[in-house]
Amino acid sequence: MIRALLAVSLAAALLAASLPAVESAAADRTAAELDRDVDRLDRAAESLLAADDPGARRIVTVTLPADSLVAVGVETFVVDCDPACAVRYSLQNGATRTRRLPLPLATPDGPVRFGRPGNHRLRLGLAHGDDGRVVTVRG
């Protein structure tokens, strides 16, 4: 009986000691996945600007994970171009990242926001803007 109680106590202590490291790794993994999605958005917009005619389109899929042992849930993922274009996301652990996109982008229907786990599509289109070619981003 004492051995069983000691084993349970030891297991609980080990779990409590390792849980912060697991949570940190999950947050790092989620942030890395979202950063890859932002990179793909950036590359797709660059490709439209460099090689296509107005009216051309691209689809970029952004995947927001659900909260689990290996991933931290995402509260919000926002693409906003007012006043300058940036992607901002907030994780459920409180971490927030913002990444500026130095390309001529526009969100003509307002900021594009996602907040539920799953796959979400960003539709990119090449158009003429006041200052030349611009890539529009819509959800």
MDAnalysis code that builds the backbone (N, CA, C; Angstrom):
import MDAnalysis as mda
import numpy as np

u = mda.Universe.empty(417, n_residues=139, atom_resindex=np.repeat(np.arange(139), 3), trajectory=True)
u.add_TopologyAttr("name", ["N", "CA", "C"] * 139)
u.add_TopologyAttr("resid", np.arange(1, 140))
u.add_TopologyAttr("resname", ["MET", "ILE", "ARG", "ALA", "LEU", "LEU", "ALA", "VAL", "SER", "LEU", "ALA", "ALA", "ALA", "LEU", "LEU", "ALA", "ALA", "SER", "LEU", "PRO", "ALA", "VAL", "GLU", "SER", "ALA", "ALA", "ALA", "ASP", "ARG", "THR", "ALA", "ALA", "GLU", "LEU", "ASP", "ARG", "ASP", "VAL", "ASP", "ARG", "LEU", "ASP", "ARG", "ALA", "ALA", "GLU", "SER", "LEU", "LEU", "ALA", "ALA", "ASP", "ASP", "PRO", "GLY", "ALA", "ARG", "ARG", "ILE", "VAL", "THR", "VAL", "THR", "LEU", "PRO", "ALA", "ASP", "SER", "LEU", "VAL", "ALA", "VAL", "GLY", "VAL", "GLU", "THR", "PHE", "VAL", "VAL", "ASP", "CYS", "ASP", "PRO", "ALA", "CYS", "ALA", "VAL", "ARG", "TYR", "SER", "LEU", "GLN", "ASN", "GLY", "ALA", "THR", "ARG", "THR", "ARG", "ARG", "LEU", "PRO", "LEU", "PRO", "LEU", "ALA", "THR", "PRO", "ASP", "GLY", "PRO", "VAL", "ARG", "PHE", "GLY", "ARG", "PRO", "GLY", "ASN", "HIS", "ARG", "LEU", "ARG", "LEU", "GLY", "LEU", "ALA", "HIS", "GLY", "ASP", "ASP", "GLY", "ARG", "VAL", "VAL", "THR", "VAL", "ARG", "GLY"])
u.atoms.positions = np.array([
    [0.813, -1.187, 0.000],
    [0.000, 0.000, 0.000],
    [0.866, 1.264, 0.000],
    [1.896, 1.269, 0.822],
    [2.776, 2.435, 0.904],
    [3.521, 2.612, -0.413],
    [3.946, 1.520, -1.029],
    [4.636, 1.606, -2.327],
    [3.733, 2.209, -3.398],
    [2.491, 1.810, -3.424],
    [1.548, 2.343, -4.410],
    [1.345, 3.839, -4.195],
    [1.188, 4.236, -2.958],
    [1.011, 5.661, -2.637],
    [2.256, 6.458, -3.013],
    [3.422, 5.903, -2.749],
    [4.672, 6.560, -3.110],
    [4.814, 6.674, -4.632],
    [4.443, 5.632, -5.351],
    [4.518, 5.645, -6.819],
    [3.576, 6.698, -7.401],
    [2.372, 6.790, -6.870],
    [1.409, 7.792, -7.349],
    [1.917, 9.195, -7.037],
    [2.466, 9.406, -5.853],
    [3.006, 10.719, -5.486],
    [4.171, 11.114, -6.383],
    [5.051, 10.174, -6.666],
    [6.193, 10.437, -7.541],
    [5.731, 10.754, -8.964],
    [4.762, 10.009, -9.460],
    [4.241, 10.260, -10.806],
    [3.598, 11.644, -10.891],
    [2.864, 12.013, -9.873],
    [2.226, 13.345, -9.870],
    [3.278, 14.450, -9.836],
    [4.334, 14.267, -9.067],
    [5.389, 15.277, -9.002],
    [6.109, 15.402, -10.333],
    [6.403, 14.272, -10.972],
    [7.056, 14.311, -12.289],
    [6.170, 14.986, -13.333],
    [4.887, 14.691, -13.315],
    [3.954, 15.318, -14.254],
    [3.893, 16.829, -14.035],
    [3.820, 17.245, -12.781],
    [3.759, 18.675, -12.472],
    [5.035, 19.389, -12.908],
    [6.170, 18.713, -12.778],
    [7.438, 19.330, -13.172],
    [7.595, 19.425, -14.683],
    [7.028, 18.480, -15.427],
    [7.220, 18.465, -16.880],
    [6.135, 19.212, -17.646],
    [5.000, 19.483, -17.028],
    [3.892, 20.134, -17.736],
    [4.239, 21.500, -18.327],
    [4.962, 22.386, -17.633],
    [5.322, 23.672, -18.258],
    [6.157, 23.497, -19.527],
    [7.054, 22.534, -19.543],
    [7.859, 22.294, -20.744],
    [6.997, 21.802, -21.897],
    [6.020, 20.957, -21.610],
    [5.109, 20.458, -22.647],
    [4.276, 21.607, -23.205],
    [3.777, 22.474, -22.327],
    [2.980, 23.619, -22.775],
    [3.807, 24.582, -23.621],
    [5.047, 24.798, -23.224],
    [5.928, 25.686, -23.981],
    [6.222, 25.111, -25.369],
    [6.481, 23.825, -25.430],
    [6.730, 23.178, -26.723],
    [5.493, 23.239, -27.613],
    [4.315, 23.077, -27.036],
    [3.080, 23.157, -27.814],
    [2.889, 24.558, -28.385],
    [3.187, 25.587, -27.581],
    [3.060, 26.968, -28.054],
    [4.071, 27.251, -29.164],
    [5.292, 26.773, -28.999],
    [6.315, 26.966, -30.040],
    [5.915, 26.273, -31.335],
    [5.371, 25.082, -31.227],
    [4.942, 24.336, -32.420],
    [3.811, 25.070, -33.143],
    [2.836, 25.543, -32.392],
    [1.709, 26.270, -33.000],
    [2.202, 27.546, -33.681],
    [3.064, 28.307, -33.011],
    [3.587, 29.544, -33.594],
    [4.379, 29.248, -34.864],
    [5.163, 28.181, -34.873],
    [5.932, 27.826, -36.070],
    [5.019, 27.462, -37.232],
    [3.934, 26.738, -36.954],
    [2.983, 26.386, -38.014],
    [2.299, 27.631, -38.574],
    [1.895, 28.536, -37.703],
    [1.248, 29.766, -38.169],
    [2.226, 30.644, -38.942],
    [3.474, 30.694, -38.499],
    [4.485, 31.459, -39.232],
    [4.693, 30.894, -40.635],
    [4.634, 29.564, -40.771],
    [4.740, 28.957, -42.114],
    [3.556, 29.361, -42.987],
    [2.357, 29.423, -42.396],
    [1.187, 29.880, -43.160],
    [1.358, 31.323, -43.610],
    [1.905, 32.178, -42.746],
    [2.149, 33.579, -43.116],
    [3.203, 33.643, -44.226],
    [4.224, 32.802, -44.143],
    [5.237, 32.747, -45.214],
    [4.598, 32.363, -46.544],
    [3.682, 31.390, -46.510],
    [3.020, 30.977, -47.758],
    [2.143, 32.101, -48.311],
    [1.487, 32.857, -47.434],
    [0.709, 34.025, -47.859],
    [1.621, 35.044, -48.522],
    [2.747, 35.314, -47.920],
    [3.719, 36.275, -48.442],
    [4.237, 35.830, -49.817],
    [4.610, 34.553, -49.944],
    [5.132, 34.045, -51.223],
    [4.065, 34.065, -52.320],
    [2.825, 33.728, -51.962],
    [1.748, 33.745, -52.964],
    [1.491, 35.169, -53.453],
    [1.526, 36.148, -52.552],
    [1.324, 37.542, -52.950],
    [2.481, 38.021, -53.822],
    [3.709, 37.663, -53.436],
    [4.867, 38.034, -54.259],
    [4.766, 37.431, -55.650],
    [4.332, 36.200, -55.736],
    [4.190, 35.522, -57.023],
    [3.154, 36.225, -57.899],
    [2.034, 36.618, -57.316],
    [1.017, 37.344, -58.075],
    [1.574, 38.649, -58.618],
    [2.276, 39.382, -57.774],
    [2.809, 40.677, -58.191],
    [3.876, 40.540, -59.268],
    [4.667, 39.484, -59.195],
    [5.805, 39.345, -60.100],
    [5.437, 38.789, -61.465],
    [4.464, 37.913, -61.532],
    [4.315, 37.147, -62.768],
    [2.923, 37.098, -63.360],
    [1.951, 37.734, -62.763],
    [0.585, 37.556, -63.253],
    [-0.039, 38.853, -63.743],
    [-1.144, 38.679, -64.454],
    [-1.923, 39.802, -64.955],
    [-3.042, 40.119, -63.967],
    [-3.532, 41.367, -63.979],
    [-4.661, 41.695, -63.110],
    [-5.815, 40.726, -63.338],
    [-6.444, 40.335, -62.231],
    [-7.509, 39.344, -62.281],
    [-7.037, 37.969, -61.836],
    [-5.717, 37.749, -61.795],
    [-5.185, 36.455, -61.359],
    [-5.496, 36.252, -59.880],
    [-5.583, 34.983, -59.483],
    [-5.939, 34.667, -58.097],
    [-5.092, 33.534, -57.538],
    [-5.031, 33.494, -56.246],
    [-4.389, 32.409, -55.511],
    [-5.223, 32.141, -54.261],
    [-5.171, 30.910, -53.794],
    [-5.807, 30.527, -52.528],
    [-4.707, 30.068, -51.584],
    [-4.726, 30.586, -50.365],
    [-3.798, 30.160, -49.326],
    [-4.642, 29.644, -48.167],
    [-4.338, 28.441, -47.713],
    [-5.073, 27.850, -46.594],
    [-4.297, 28.059, -45.304],
    [-4.995, 28.571, -44.305],
    [-4.436, 28.777, -42.977],
    [-5.111, 27.762, -42.056],
    [-4.308, 27.017, -41.299],
    [-4.849, 26.010, -40.395],
    [-4.664, 26.466, -38.952],
    [-5.781, 26.613, -38.251],
    [-5.748, 26.977, -36.835],
    [-5.978, 25.709, -36.017],
    [-5.000, 25.319, -35.195],
    [-5.164, 24.092, -34.420],
    [-6.087, 24.295, -33.221],
    [-6.697, 23.199, -32.799],
    [-7.468, 23.204, -31.555],
    [-6.491, 23.012, -30.398],
    [-6.904, 23.425, -29.231],
    [-6.073, 23.253, -28.047],
    [-5.939, 21.764, -27.740],
    [-4.698, 21.310, -27.599],
    [-4.436, 19.896, -27.315],
    [-3.103, 19.787, -26.588],
    [-2.670, 18.556, -26.358],
    [-1.396, 18.348, -25.686],
    [-0.222, 18.806, -26.545],
    [-0.365, 18.761, -27.884],
    [0.744, 19.105, -28.786],
    [0.577, 20.458, -29.474],
    [-0.514, 21.151, -29.227],
    [-0.750, 22.453, -29.859],
    [-1.545, 23.349, -28.918],
    [-1.246, 24.629, -28.984],
    [-2.010, 25.620, -28.234],
    [-3.084, 26.163, -29.174],
    [-4.294, 26.301, -28.689],
    [-5.361, 26.840, -29.510],
    [-5.101, 28.286, -29.901],
    [-5.710, 28.703, -30.995],
    [-5.543, 30.059, -31.504],
    [-6.823, 30.837, -31.216],
    [-6.693, 31.965, -30.535],
    [-7.863, 32.804, -30.274],
    [-8.261, 33.581, -31.518],
    [-7.286, 34.267, -32.137],
    [-7.574, 35.040, -33.343],
    [-6.402, 34.996, -34.306],
    [-6.733, 35.066, -35.587],
    [-5.764, 35.206, -36.667],
    [-6.344, 36.293, -37.557],
    [-5.627, 37.417, -37.704],
    [-6.173, 38.581, -38.405],
    [-5.187, 39.081, -39.459],
    [-5.713, 39.317, -40.677],
    [-4.954, 40.010, -41.720],
    [-5.614, 41.375, -41.861],
    [-4.838, 42.434, -41.624],
    [-5.399, 43.785, -41.654],
    [-4.424, 44.717, -42.377],
    [-4.966, 45.549, -43.232],
    [-4.130, 46.485, -44.001],
    [-4.490, 47.931, -43.710],
    [-4.874, 48.231, -42.487],
    [-5.197, 49.600, -42.137],
    [-4.421, 49.981, -40.895],
    [-3.431, 50.782, -40.945],
    [-2.922, 51.542, -42.073],
    [-1.881, 50.769, -42.895],
    [-1.145, 49.860, -42.272],
    [-0.150, 49.064, -43.000],
    [-0.528, 47.594, -42.852],
    [-0.140, 46.780, -43.824],
    [-0.533, 45.371, -43.807],
    [0.285, 44.567, -42.807],
    [-0.434, 43.775, -42.043],
    [0.206, 42.904, -41.057],
    [-0.706, 41.722, -40.784],
    [-0.088, 40.643, -40.344],
    [-0.814, 39.483, -39.842],
    [-0.544, 39.433, -38.347],
    [-1.624, 39.294, -37.579],
    [-1.494, 39.245, -36.124],
    [-2.274, 38.022, -35.632],
    [-1.648, 37.246, -34.761],
    [-2.385, 36.137, -34.177],
    [-2.128, 36.073, -32.678],
    [-3.147, 35.598, -31.976],
    [-3.083, 35.454, -30.524],
    [-3.369, 34.001, -30.173],
    [-2.528, 33.452, -29.323],
    [-2.717, 32.083, -28.863],
    [-3.481, 32.085, -27.545],
    [-4.072, 30.963, -27.206],
    [-4.862, 30.874, -25.978],
    [-4.014, 30.953, -24.714],
    [-2.705, 30.825, -24.849],
    [-1.843, 30.975, -23.679],
    [-1.456, 32.434, -23.443],
    [-1.982, 33.352, -24.270],
    [-1.730, 34.775, -24.106],
    [-0.662, 35.343, -25.026],
    [0.087, 34.488, -25.701],
    [1.129, 34.973, -26.611],
    [0.493, 35.608, -27.846],
    [1.072, 36.721, -28.285],
    [0.601, 37.418, -29.483],
    [1.805, 37.730, -30.360],
    [1.625, 37.529, -31.660],
    [2.683, 37.876, -32.613],
    [2.085, 38.718, -33.726],
    [2.886, 39.667, -34.195],
    [2.494, 40.502, -35.333],
    [3.622, 40.455, -36.348],
    [3.231, 40.267, -37.594],
    [4.225, 40.245, -38.659],
    [3.778, 41.174, -39.777],
    [4.588, 42.174, -40.066],
    [4.277, 43.123, -41.134],
    [4.549, 42.485, -42.477],
    [3.731, 42.807, -43.433],
    [3.895, 42.333, -44.805],
    [4.214, 43.550, -45.665],
    [5.441, 43.651, -46.180],
    [5.873, 44.859, -46.885],
    [5.414, 44.928, -48.339],
    [4.434, 44.154, -48.706],
    [3.944, 44.131, -50.082],
    [2.747, 45.052, -50.223],
    [2.422, 45.462, -51.465],
    [1.201, 46.255, -51.665],
    [-0.030, 45.353, -51.572],
    [-0.557, 45.252, -50.361],
    [-1.736, 44.430, -50.088],
    [-2.884, 45.327, -49.672],
    [-4.100, 44.815, -49.837],
    [-5.296, 45.539, -49.408],
    [-6.326, 44.532, -48.921],
    [-7.067, 44.912, -47.897],
    [-8.197, 44.115, -47.425],
    [-9.454, 44.952, -47.668],
    [-9.972, 44.908, -48.911],
    [-11.073, 45.807, -49.280],
    [-12.363, 45.587, -48.502],
    [-12.559, 44.400, -47.960],
    [-13.771, 44.120, -47.183],
    [-13.538, 44.275, -45.686],
    [-12.439, 44.910, -45.321],
    [-12.080, 45.059, -43.914],
    [-11.162, 43.927, -43.481],
    [-10.732, 43.953, -42.223],
    [-9.818, 42.920, -41.737],
    [-10.409, 41.517, -41.921],
    [-9.553, 40.577, -42.265],
    [-9.963, 39.177, -42.384],
    [-9.631, 38.517, -41.058],
    [-10.660, 37.957, -40.402],
    [-10.486, 37.374, -39.064],
    [-10.930, 35.914, -39.048],
    [-10.108, 35.104, -38.398],
    [-10.458, 33.707, -38.149],
    [-10.266, 33.462, -36.659],
    [-11.136, 32.641, -36.075],
    [-11.014, 32.365, -34.653],
    [-11.387, 30.961, -34.245],
    [-11.858, 30.167, -35.191],
    [-12.221, 28.789, -34.856],
    [-11.182, 27.820, -35.400],
    [-10.949, 26.708, -34.714],
    [-9.998, 25.720, -35.221],
    [-10.450, 25.175, -36.574],
    [-9.479, 24.816, -37.395],
    [-9.770, 24.223, -38.698],
    [-9.040, 24.943, -39.816],
    [-9.383, 24.560, -41.037],
    [-8.778, 25.167, -42.227],
    [-9.603, 26.360, -42.669],
    [-8.918, 27.442, -42.985],
    [-9.562, 28.670, -43.446],
    [-8.863, 29.134, -44.716],
    [-9.636, 29.617, -45.668],
    [-9.084, 30.029, -46.957],
    [-8.947, 31.536, -47.043],
    [-7.774, 31.947, -47.506],
    [-7.545, 33.349, -47.868],
    [-7.518, 33.404, -49.381],
    [-8.350, 34.269, -49.960],
    [-8.377, 34.427, -51.417],
    [-7.585, 35.670, -51.774],
    [-6.542, 35.484, -52.560],
    [-5.705, 36.588, -53.013],
    [-6.048, 36.890, -54.461],
    [-6.139, 38.147, -54.798],
    [-6.406, 38.558, -56.171],
    [-5.539, 39.736, -56.553],
    [-5.133, 39.770, -57.797],
    [-4.301, 40.869, -58.289],
    [-5.203, 41.910, -58.942],
    [-5.028, 43.152, -58.538],
    [-5.861, 44.241, -59.058],
    [-4.998, 45.484, -59.260],
    [-5.592, 46.485, -59.914],
    [-4.939, 47.785, -60.038],
    [-5.394, 48.658, -58.883],
    [-4.434, 49.256, -58.189],
    [-4.748, 50.175, -57.107],
    [-4.350, 51.585, -57.488],
    [-4.493, 52.517, -56.575],
    [-4.135, 53.913, -56.818],
    [-2.643, 54.066, -57.129],
    [-1.827, 53.231, -56.510],
    [-0.375, 53.328, -56.682],
    [0.192, 52.212, -57.556],
    [-0.626, 51.589, -58.362],
    [-0.161, 50.488, -59.210],
    [-0.832, 49.176, -58.853],
    [-0.104, 48.106, -59.036],
    [-0.661, 46.778, -58.767],
    [-0.756, 46.515, -57.265],
    [-1.838, 45.847, -56.871],
    [-2.073, 45.542, -55.461],
    [-2.686, 44.150, -55.365],
    [-2.350, 43.449, -54.300],
    [-2.937, 42.141, -54.040],
    [-4.023, 42.321, -53.003],
    [-5.251, 41.914, -53.344],
    [-6.360, 41.987, -52.404],
    [-6.422, 40.680, -51.620],
    [-6.798, 40.793, -50.350],
    [-6.912, 39.625, -49.476],
    [-8.324, 39.600, -48.929],
    [-8.989, 38.472, -49.126],
    [-10.361, 38.280, -48.622],
    [-10.451, 36.911, -47.960],
    [-11.359, 36.814, -47.011],
    [-11.561, 35.541, -46.307],
    [-12.583, 34.692, -46.980],
])
